[in-house]
Amino acid sequence: MATSFADALSPLAKTMSRVARNIEILRVSAQLDGDDFAASANIARAAVLKWASKRAGAPLPKDAWDQNDFDLIAGGRNSAAIRISNDAMDLWALRAEDPDKTVAGRIWSTEVVIGGEKGKRPHLSLRLIVSTNEPGFRIEPHVPGTLLQIIEAPGLIRGARPVFAVPKIIQSENDAEDLCDHLEDPDRSLPAFVIVVSDDCGASPIDDVALAKATAGLARVVRIPEAFTWVLTNRFGRYRSVFNNGVRVYMAGFSASDDPYRHRLFLGEALRVAGAANACEAWLRTVAADTSIATTRLGKEVLEFASVRTASRRLKAQDQSIRSAPDAELLETAQLLVDSLEKQIDEKSREIDGYVELSEAAEARALVAEQENRALLFKVKQLKDALAKVGETSSVEPPLPVVWGDFLDWFDNTYPDRVLMTPAARRMIKSPEYENVGLVARVVTWLATVQYEIRVSGGASLRDMSVEGGIINSPCGGDTYRADWKGRSYDVDWHVKTGGNSRDPKRCLRIYYFWEPELQQTVIDHLPAHRHTSAT
């Protein structure tokens, strides 16, 4: 018996063709290179038109080559452009459709917008969208060819650095230091893919040339010889570096105190396994494309063709109203504006359908990943328990850090399955005033051992429990606060603290944390100083 409308209608749904939806694949936002802004914009528009003409279903009209408005309706190969030019701005937008060469019903749409405020460096934004009714749509993203042509001439700039379609090659220690500076630059918005090549033959563990071409404008691909990887290790520590023919992704916001597991590392040995290099390249391309959508805003860094078209028609209507144009002309413009808005609504509806499906798929993948994480943590616990029973656990503990510069590496390597830190906590220990690094490490050890066992096995109360002389663990009480962790909100309701009322940041220790019951992990959100509240 059917339990819902969805169950009842599912046999019918299987016989009906799926409605096509729009899926956004990637976005590019950059500025055109060149000192002559008008000439750069003209070269870029010409390059886009030349590229679009090879995909159009018919020759482009003269208005197209004059870089003015045009509409070419050619059944699945439609092309259109809009230009807004006045005393304040010069904006040109093109949308070109191109049916997939191998998959029937799949149509690619590329939107390019060039221009901006007159007298200033022109902007370029690009969107790649696919219209499809495929139930399990999946590709390895690649930027459109027109972007590669614009990178050649007039060139593109992103964040004051040129955009390349080939790997950037590190050739000296100074180059490596510059790379480190760039990786830590808070204004860096593109992910960086750093690939280590062997000193003897210069062989790359993956096809970084193809990767750089596919992700041009989405990510920066850097090739570094093994001989210079020590520069990264010196700056960031061993757990945030890359070496031995490995590949590492440095996401925007990276710092020497960042969680190393946020910046994925592919080990060179693992990449030599059959199929691993291709899988790595595919993952990197997907991450670059997904990040480009997540980190750019429509209407800000990236403009939609439909929005430019609607704005153009509104400006035209306003101009005609001011000139008191004939009713017939006003009516025609109004109808064009209505058509434009209706088309924009239709396109948005199809995009929303695509986003909903992608969101549902992402939620499903996140659930599977979380379940796998729980299973792995359970297996780790089982293995440790088994080793403990047969007396094969290592009695040699890693030495406790004595300076803050060594703390994060020790932390990430010692209890990665039991105690974690939020990004905020990691930033706080970059250069704290608190001096006793060893004590903080001992508290972490207590959290990972004594506190962990009590939480998991039950037994003694943790309230006001002594960690060591003068250091106690207690509930936060009225100082409890909310913190976000991996998409969820938690009460940070426990802290380890020094006794007494001292507020001297060099001697006053506070470590605020919460217990994640499902994963059985302790998460530290604030350390090592007292947290400022309304009361303090």
C-alpha positions as CSV (number, residue, x, y, z in Angstrom):
1,M,0.0,0.0,0.0
2,A,1.4,3.4,-0.9
3,T,2.4,5.5,2.0
4,S,2.7,8.8,0.2
5,F,1.8,10.6,-3.0
6,A,5.4,10.1,-4.1
7,D,5.0,6.3,-3.7
8,A,1.7,6.3,-5.4
9,L,2.9,8.3,-8.4
10,S,6.4,6.6,-8.7
11,P,5.2,4.1,-11.4
12,L,3.8,7.0,-13.5
13,A,7.0,9.0,-13.0
14,K,9.1,6.3,-14.4
15,T,7.2,6.4,-17.7
16,M,7.5,10.2,-18.1
17,S,10.5,12.0,-19.5
18,R,12.5,14.1,-17.0
19,V,12.2,17.8,-17.2
20,A,15.5,19.5,-18.2
21,R,17.2,21.4,-15.4
22,N,20.0,24.0,-15.5
23,I,23.1,23.0,-13.6
24,E,25.8,25.7,-13.0
25,I,29.2,24.1,-13.5
26,L,31.7,26.9,-12.8
27,R,32.2,30.6,-12.5
28,V,35.2,32.8,-13.3
29,S,35.8,36.3,-12.1
30,A,38.9,38.3,-13.1
31,Q,40.1,41.6,-14.6
32,L,41.5,42.1,-18.1
33,D,45.3,42.8,-18.3
34,G,46.8,45.6,-20.3
35,D,47.3,49.3,-19.8
36,D,44.9,50.4,-22.6
37,F,41.6,49.4,-21.0
38,A,39.4,50.0,-24.0
39,A,41.7,48.0,-26.3
40,S,41.9,45.1,-23.8
41,A,38.1,45.0,-23.7
42,N,37.8,45.1,-27.5
43,I,40.4,42.2,-27.9
44,A,38.5,40.1,-25.3
45,R,35.1,40.7,-27.0
46,A,36.6,39.8,-30.4
47,A,38.0,36.6,-29.0
48,V,34.7,35.6,-27.5
49,L,32.8,36.3,-30.8
50,K,35.4,34.3,-32.8
51,W,34.9,31.4,-30.4
52,A,31.1,31.7,-30.4
53,S,31.0,31.9,-34.2
54,K,32.4,28.4,-34.5
55,R,29.6,27.0,-32.4
56,A,26.6,29.0,-33.7
57,G,24.0,27.4,-35.8
58,A,24.4,30.1,-38.5
59,P,26.8,32.9,-39.4
60,L,26.8,35.7,-36.8
61,P,25.2,38.9,-38.0
62,K,27.0,42.2,-38.7
63,D,25.7,43.6,-35.4
64,A,27.5,40.8,-33.6
65,W,30.9,41.6,-35.1
66,D,30.3,45.3,-34.4
67,Q,30.0,44.2,-30.8
68,N,26.4,45.4,-30.5
69,D,23.1,43.7,-29.5
70,F,22.1,40.7,-31.6
71,D,19.9,37.6,-31.3
72,L,20.6,34.5,-33.4
73,I,18.0,31.8,-33.1
74,A,19.3,28.5,-34.4
75,G,17.7,25.6,-32.6
76,G,20.0,24.5,-29.8
77,R,22.8,26.7,-31.0
78,N,21.3,30.1,-30.1
79,S,23.5,33.1,-29.5
80,A,22.8,36.5,-28.2
81,A,24.6,39.6,-27.0
82,I,23.6,42.8,-25.1
83,R,25.7,46.0,-24.8
84,I,25.1,48.8,-22.4
85,S,27.2,51.8,-23.2
86,N,26.8,55.3,-21.8
87,D,28.8,58.0,-20.2
88,A,29.3,56.0,-17.0
89,M,29.8,52.4,-18.2
90,D,30.5,50.1,-21.0
91,L,29.1,46.5,-20.5
92,W,28.9,43.7,-23.0
93,A,27.4,40.4,-22.4
94,L,27.1,37.3,-24.6
95,R,25.4,34.0,-24.1
96,A,26.2,31.1,-26.5
97,E,24.5,27.6,-26.6
98,D,26.3,24.5,-27.8
99,P,24.8,21.0,-27.9
100,D,27.1,18.3,-26.4
101,K,28.9,16.4,-29.1
102,T,28.3,13.0,-27.5
103,V,25.3,13.1,-25.2
104,A,21.9,13.8,-26.8
105,G,19.8,16.4,-25.0
106,R,22.7,18.0,-23.1
107,I,23.1,21.7,-24.0
108,W,26.0,23.8,-22.8
109,S,25.5,27.5,-22.2
110,T,28.5,29.9,-21.8
111,E,27.8,33.4,-20.4
112,V,30.6,36.0,-20.7
113,V,30.3,39.6,-19.4
114,I,33.1,42.1,-20.2
115,G,33.4,45.7,-19.1
116,G,32.5,47.9,-16.2
117,E,32.9,51.5,-15.2
118,K,34.6,53.7,-17.9
119,G,38.1,54.7,-17.2
120,K,38.7,51.7,-14.9
121,R,40.2,48.2,-15.6
122,P,37.6,46.1,-17.2
123,H,36.2,43.1,-15.4
124,L,35.4,39.7,-16.9
125,S,32.9,37.2,-15.5
126,L,32.1,33.8,-17.0
127,R,29.5,31.2,-16.2
128,L,29.3,27.6,-17.6
129,I,25.8,26.1,-17.4
130,V,24.5,22.8,-18.7
131,S,20.8,22.0,-19.4
132,T,20.2,18.3,-19.1
133,N,17.6,15.8,-18.0
134,E,20.2,13.1,-17.1
135,P,19.4,11.5,-13.7
136,G,23.0,10.9,-12.7
137,F,24.8,13.8,-14.4
138,R,28.5,13.9,-13.6
139,I,31.5,15.4,-15.5
140,E,35.1,16.5,-15.0
141,P,34.8,20.3,-15.3
142,H,36.9,22.2,-17.8
143,V,36.8,25.9,-18.5
144,P,35.5,27.0,-21.9
145,G,38.0,27.5,-24.7
146,T,37.2,31.2,-25.0
147,L,38.7,31.8,-21.5
148,L,42.0,30.2,-22.6
149,Q,42.0,32.5,-25.6
150,I,41.5,35.6,-23.4
151,I,44.3,34.4,-21.1
152,E,46.6,34.5,-24.1
153,A,45.4,38.0,-25.1
154,P,44.8,40.4,-23.6
155,G,45.5,38.4,-20.4
156,L,43.7,38.1,-17.1
157,I,44.5,39.2,-13.6
158,R,43.1,37.8,-10.3
159,G,44.2,39.3,-7.0
160,A,47.1,41.3,-8.6
161,R,48.6,38.1,-10.0
162,P,48.3,37.0,-13.6
163,V,46.1,34.1,-14.5
164,F,47.9,31.2,-16.3
165,A,46.7,28.2,-18.2
166,V,50.0,26.3,-17.5
167,P,51.6,25.3,-14.3
168,K,53.7,28.0,-12.5
169,I,57.2,26.5,-12.0
170,I,59.2,27.2,-8.9
171,Q,62.8,27.7,-9.9
172,S,64.5,29.2,-6.9
173,E,64.4,29.5,-3.1
174,N,63.0,33.0,-3.6
175,D,60.2,31.6,-5.8
176,A,59.4,29.1,-3.0
177,E,59.2,31.9,-0.4
178,D,56.9,33.9,-2.7
179,L,54.7,30.8,-3.0
180,C,54.5,30.6,0.8
181,D,53.6,34.3,1.0
182,H,50.9,33.7,-1.5
183,L,49.5,30.6,0.2
184,E,49.2,32.6,3.5
185,D,47.8,35.8,1.8
186,P,44.4,36.5,3.5
187,D,43.2,38.1,0.2
188,R,43.9,34.9,-1.8
189,S,40.6,33.6,-3.1
190,L,41.6,30.8,-5.5
191,P,42.7,27.4,-4.3
192,A,46.3,26.5,-5.0
193,F,47.3,23.0,-6.2
194,V,51.0,22.4,-5.3
195,I,52.6,19.5,-7.1
196,V,56.0,18.1,-6.2
197,V,58.2,16.9,-9.1
198,S,61.3,14.7,-8.6
199,D,64.7,16.4,-8.9
200,D,66.2,13.7,-11.1
201,C,63.7,13.6,-14.0
202,G,61.3,16.4,-13.2
203,A,58.3,14.0,-13.6
204,S,55.0,15.1,-12.2
205,P,52.9,12.6,-10.3
206,I,49.8,13.8,-12.2
207,D,49.2,15.5,-15.6
208,D,49.5,19.0,-14.2
209,V,49.6,20.6,-17.7
210,A,46.1,19.3,-18.4
211,L,45.0,20.2,-14.9
212,A,46.2,23.8,-15.3
213,K,44.4,24.2,-18.6
214,A,41.1,22.7,-17.2
215,T,41.2,24.9,-14.1
216,A,42.6,28.2,-15.5
217,G,40.9,31.0,-13.7
218,L,39.5,28.6,-11.1
219,A,42.8,27.6,-9.3
220,R,46.5,28.1,-9.4
221,V,48.6,25.1,-10.4
222,V,52.2,25.2,-9.0
223,R,55.0,22.8,-9.8
224,I,57.7,22.7,-7.2
225,P,60.9,20.6,-7.4
226,E,61.6,18.3,-4.4
227,A,64.8,20.4,-3.7
228,F,62.6,23.4,-2.6
229,T,59.9,21.7,-0.6
230,W,62.0,22.3,2.6
231,V,61.0,26.0,2.3
232,L,57.3,25.1,2.8
233,T,58.2,22.7,5.6
234,N,60.2,25.4,7.4
235,R,57.3,27.9,7.1
236,F,54.4,25.6,7.8
237,G,55.7,22.5,9.5
238,R,55.8,19.0,8.2
239,Y,52.1,18.3,8.5
240,R,51.1,21.3,6.3
241,S,53.9,20.9,3.7
242,V,54.0,18.7,0.6
243,F,57.0,16.5,-0.5
244,N,58.0,13.1,-2.1
245,N,56.1,13.5,-5.4
246,G,52.9,14.4,-3.5
247,V,50.1,16.9,-4.4
248,R,48.5,19.2,-1.9
249,V,45.5,21.5,-2.1
250,Y,45.8,24.8,-0.2
251,M,42.4,26.3,0.1
252,A,41.8,30.0,0.6
253,G,42.3,31.1,4.2
254,F,45.3,28.8,4.8
255,S,47.8,29.7,7.5
256,A,50.6,28.0,9.4
257,S,48.2,27.4,12.3
258,D,45.4,26.0,10.1
259,D,44.0,22.5,10.4
260,P,46.2,20.4,8.0
261,Y,43.3,18.1,7.3
262,R,41.3,21.0,5.7
263,H,44.0,21.1,2.9
264,R,44.0,17.7,1.3
265,L,47.3,15.9,0.8
266,F,47.8,13.2,-1.9
267,L,50.9,11.2,-1.0
268,G,53.3,10.4,-3.8
269,E,53.3,6.7,-3.0
270,A,49.5,6.5,-3.2
271,L,49.4,8.3,-6.5
272,R,51.5,5.6,-8.1
273,V,48.7,3.1,-7.6
274,A,46.9,2.3,-10.9
275,G,44.1,4.9,-11.5
276,A,45.0,7.0,-8.5
277,A,46.6,9.9,-10.5
278,N,43.5,10.2,-12.8
279,A,41.2,10.1,-9.7
280,C,43.3,12.8,-8.1
281,E,43.1,15.1,-11.2
282,A,39.3,14.6,-11.5
283,W,38.8,15.4,-7.8
284,L,41.0,18.6,-8.1
285,R,39.0,19.8,-11.2
286,T,35.7,19.2,-9.3
287,V,36.9,21.1,-6.2
288,A,38.1,24.0,-8.3
289,A,34.7,24.3,-10.1
290,D,32.7,23.8,-6.9
291,T,34.8,26.4,-5.0
292,S,34.3,28.9,-7.8
293,I,30.6,28.8,-7.3
294,A,30.7,28.8,-3.6
295,T,33.0,31.8,-3.3
296,T,31.6,34.2,-5.9
297,R,28.3,36.1,-5.7
298,L,26.0,36.5,-8.6
299,G,25.3,40.2,-9.2
300,K,28.7,41.1,-7.5
301,E,31.8,39.3,-8.8
302,V,29.8,37.5,-11.5
303,L,27.0,38.9,-13.6
304,E,24.2,36.8,-15.3
305,F,23.4,37.4,-18.9
306,A,19.7,37.5,-18.1
307,S,20.3,40.3,-15.6
308,V,22.3,42.4,-18.1
309,R,19.6,41.9,-20.7
310,T,16.8,42.9,-18.3
311,A,18.8,46.0,-17.2
312,S,19.4,47.0,-20.8
313,R,15.7,46.9,-21.6
314,R,14.8,48.8,-18.5
315,L,17.3,51.5,-19.4
316,K,15.9,51.6,-22.9
317,A,12.3,52.0,-21.5
318,Q,13.4,54.8,-19.2
319,D,15.2,56.6,-22.1
320,Q,12.1,56.3,-24.3
321,S,9.9,57.6,-21.5
322,I,12.1,60.6,-21.0
323,R,12.0,61.3,-24.8
324,S,8.2,60.8,-24.9
325,A,8.6,58.2,-27.6
326,P,5.5,57.1,-29.6
327,D,3.1,54.6,-27.9
328,A,3.9,51.9,-30.4
329,E,7.6,52.1,-29.6
330,L,6.9,52.2,-25.8
331,L,4.6,49.2,-26.1
332,E,7.2,47.2,-28.1
333,T,9.9,48.0,-25.5
334,A,7.6,47.1,-22.6
335,Q,6.8,43.8,-24.3
336,L,10.5,43.0,-24.7
337,L,11.0,43.8,-21.0
338,V,8.2,41.5,-20.0
339,D,9.6,38.7,-22.3
340,S,13.0,39.3,-20.8
341,L,11.7,39.0,-17.2
342,E,9.7,35.9,-18.0
343,K,12.7,34.3,-19.6
344,Q,14.8,35.2,-16.6
345,I,12.2,33.6,-14.3
346,D,12.1,30.5,-16.4
347,E,15.9,30.2,-16.4
348,K,16.0,30.8,-12.6
349,S,13.3,28.1,-12.0
350,R,15.4,25.6,-14.0
351,E,18.5,26.6,-12.1
352,I,16.7,26.1,-8.8
353,D,15.7,22.6,-9.8
354,G,19.3,21.9,-10.5
355,Y,20.5,23.4,-7.2
356,V,17.9,21.4,-5.3
357,E,19.0,18.1,-6.9
358,L,22.7,18.9,-6.3
359,S,22.0,19.9,-2.7
360,E,20.1,16.6,-2.1
361,A,23.1,14.7,-3.6
362,A,25.5,16.7,-1.5
363,E,23.5,16.0,1.7
364,A,23.5,12.3,0.8
365,R,27.3,12.3,0.3
366,A,27.8,14.2,3.5
367,L,25.7,11.6,5.4
368,V,27.7,8.7,3.9
369,A,31.0,10.5,4.7
370,E,29.9,11.0,8.3
371,Q,28.8,7.4,8.6
372,E,32.2,6.3,7.2
373,N,34.0,8.6,9.6
374,R,32.1,7.1,12.5
375,A,32.9,3.6,11.3
376,L,36.6,4.4,10.9
377,L,36.7,5.9,14.4
378,F,35.0,2.8,15.8
379,K,37.6,0.6,14.0
380,V,40.4,2.7,15.4
381,K,39.0,2.3,18.9
382,Q,38.6,-1.5,18.4
383,L,42.2,-1.8,17.2
384,K,43.5,0.2,20.1
385,D,41.5,-1.9,22.5
386,A,42.8,-5.1,21.0
387,L,46.4,-3.9,21.1
388,A,46.0,-2.9,24.7
389,K,44.6,-6.3,25.6
390,V,47.7,-8.1,24.2
391,G,50.1,-5.5,25.6
392,E,51.3,-4.3,22.2
393,T,50.5,-0.6,22.6
394,S,53.4,1.7,22.4
395,S,54.7,2.9,25.7
396,V,56.6,5.7,24.1
397,E,54.7,8.9,24.0
398,P,55.7,11.7,21.6
399,P,57.6,14.4,23.5
400,L,55.4,17.3,24.7
401,P,56.0,20.6,22.9
402,V,57.9,23.4,24.7
403,V,57.2,26.2,22.3
404,W,54.1,27.3,20.5
405,G,55.6,26.8,17.1
406,D,55.7,23.0,17.8
407,F,52.3,22.7,19.4
408,L,50.0,22.3,16.4
409,D,52.2,19.6,14.8
410,W,52.2,17.7,18.1
411,F,48.4,18.2,18.5
412,D,47.5,17.0,15.0
413,N,49.7,14.0,15.2
414,T,49.0,12.7,18.8
415,Y,45.3,12.4,19.3
416,P,43.6,13.2,15.9
417,D,40.7,10.8,16.6
418,R,39.9,12.1,20.1
419,V,40.6,15.8,20.4
420,L,40.1,18.4,17.7
421,M,40.2,22.2,17.5
422,T,37.9,24.6,15.7
423,P,39.5,27.0,13.2
424,A,38.9,29.8,15.7
425,A,40.9,27.9,18.4
426,R,43.8,27.3,15.9
427,R,44.1,31.0,15.2
428,M,44.3,31.8,18.9
429,I,47.4,29.7,19.5
430,K,49.4,31.3,16.6
431,S,51.0,33.8,19.0
432,P,49.3,33.7,22.5
433,E,50.6,35.5,25.6
434,Y,50.2,32.4,27.7
435,E,53.6,31.0,28.4
436,N,53.3,27.4,29.7
437,V,53.0,25.4,26.4
438,G,53.7,22.1,28.2
439,L,50.8,22.6,30.6
440,V,48.4,23.1,27.7
441,A,49.7,19.9,26.1
442,R,49.2,18.0,29.3
443,V,45.6,19.2,29.5
444,V,45.0,18.1,25.9
445,T,46.5,14.7,26.9
446,W,44.1,14.6,29.9
447,L,41.2,15.4,27.6
448,A,42.2,12.6,25.2
449,T,42.7,10.0,27.9
450,V,41.1,10.5,31.4
451,Q,38.2,12.6,30.2
452,Y,37.7,10.5,27.1
453,E,37.5,7.2,29.1
454,I,35.0,8.7,31.6
455,R,32.8,9.9,28.8
456,V,32.9,6.6,26.9
457,S,32.8,4.2,29.8
458,G,30.9,6.2,32.4
459,G,31.8,6.4,36.0
460,A,33.2,9.4,37.9
461,S,31.8,12.9,37.6
462,L,33.8,15.4,35.6
463,R,32.5,18.3,37.5
464,D,35.4,20.1,39.3
465,M,37.7,17.2,38.6
466,S,41.4,17.9,39.2
467,V,43.5,17.7,36.1
468,E,46.7,18.3,38.0
469,G,47.8,20.6,40.8
470,G,45.9,23.9,40.6
471,I,44.1,22.9,37.3
472,I,40.5,21.8,37.4
473,N,37.9,20.8,34.9
474,S,34.4,22.3,35.4
475,P,31.2,23.3,33.6
476,C,31.1,26.8,32.1
477,G,27.7,27.5,33.8
478,G,26.6,31.0,32.9
479,D,29.6,31.4,30.5
480,T,28.3,28.6,28.2
481,Y,28.1,29.9,24.6
482,R,27.3,28.6,21.2
483,A,29.8,27.6,18.5
484,D,29.5,26.2,15.0
485,W,31.4,23.0,14.1
486,K,31.1,21.2,10.8
487,G,27.7,22.8,9.9
488,R,26.2,22.2,13.4
489,S,25.8,24.4,16.4
490,Y,27.0,23.2,19.8
491,D,27.0,24.5,23.4
492,V,30.6,25.0,24.6
493,D,29.8,24.1,28.1
494,W,33.0,22.8,29.7
495,H,36.4,24.4,30.4
496,V,39.7,23.5,32.0
497,K,41.1,26.4,34.1
498,T,43.6,27.5,36.6
499,G,42.4,28.1,40.1
500,G,42.2,31.6,41.7
501,N,41.0,34.8,40.2
502,S,44.1,35.8,38.2
503,R,43.5,37.4,34.8
504,D,47.1,37.7,33.8
505,P,47.1,36.4,30.2
506,K,50.6,34.9,30.8
507,R,49.5,32.8,33.7
508,C,45.7,32.4,33.4
509,L,44.7,29.3,31.5
510,R,41.3,28.6,30.1
511,I,40.5,25.8,27.6
512,Y,36.8,25.9,26.5
513,Y,35.5,22.7,24.9
514,F,32.4,20.6,24.2
515,W,31.9,16.9,23.8
516,E,30.5,15.5,20.5
517,P,28.6,12.5,21.6
518,E,27.9,10.9,18.2
519,L,31.6,10.9,17.1
520,Q,32.8,10.6,20.7
521,Q,35.3,13.5,20.3
522,T,36.3,16.5,22.3
523,V,36.3,19.8,20.3
524,I,38.3,22.7,21.7
525,D,36.8,26.1,20.6
526,H,38.9,28.6,22.7
527,L,42.3,28.6,24.3
528,P,44.6,29.3,26.1
529,A,43.3,32.7,27.5
530,H,40.2,33.6,29.4
531,R,37.3,34.2,27.1
532,H,35.9,37.7,27.2
533,T,32.2,37.8,28.2
534,S,29.7,40.5,29.2
535,A,30.7,39.8,32.8
536,T,34.4,40.1,32.3
